[in-house]
Amino acid sequence: MSEPSIKDFETALAELDALVKKLEEGELSLEQSLALYERGVQLSRFCHARLEEAERRIEVLTERGDLKAAPSSLAGDDQDR
């Protein structure tokens, strides 16, 4: 399912950020906007899949190593921003 032209998570995220900025400028034709949007969907799916894989690996490590989940207070920090 991976798009061969997407190298890694960081590259995909940087490209996605650049695409969003171009789309927000609003100076593209409809066809250009659609093409960038389609690429953005590919990048978003790629990033989402990599994050899910990382989460599964962390869960496995947590089970094997008997590590505890991060405190819920850390999860709430992002909502305050």
N, C-alpha and C positions, 0 to 999 in steps of 0.2 A: 504494500500500500504506500510505501515511502516514495516520494517524488525524487527521482535520481538527481535532479539539479539542486536539491537542498542538501547542503553539506552537514550542518549540525544545528543544534538548538540556537546557539548564540547568533549565528549567521542568519538563520530564519527569522529570529526576533528582530534583528537590526533591519532586515529587508522589509519586514512587515511594518515596522515603525516608519520607514521611509515612504512606503506606499500610502500609509494613512496620511502623512503630511502632504503628499502630492494630491491625494483625493480631497483633502480639506481645503486646498488652495482654490479648487473649483475652476481651474483654467483648462481642463482637458475636455476633449470631445466625448460624446456619449460612448463611442466605441472604445476609446482609450480608457475611460473610467471603468467600463465593464471588464476590460481585459485586466486592469489592475485589481479590480474587486475579485475576479476569479483567482488571480494569483494570491491575493490576500487570504482567500478561503483555504487554498492549498497550504499556505504557510501556517495559518491558524490551526488547521487540522494536524499538521506535522508537529507543531509545538505542543498541542494538547496531548497527542500520543506520547511524546517524549516525557512530558510531565507525569502522565499516568504510569509510564514505565518506571520512572524514578520513584514515584509513590509506592508502587508494588515492591520495588527493591528495598526501600526503607522499611516497609512492613515486614518483609522477610527477615531483614537484619534485626529488627526490633524483636521479632519472635525468637530468633536464634540467640540473640545476645541479651535477652530479657531487659532491653532498654525501655524506658517509659516515654510516652508521648510528651511533646512540649506542653507546658502549661497553657491553659486556655487564655490567659492574659496576653500571651504573645500573639495569638490569633486575632485578638481584638485590636491590636495596634494599627493594622492596615485600615480598619474602618474609621479610625479617628482622623485620618489624613484627608 
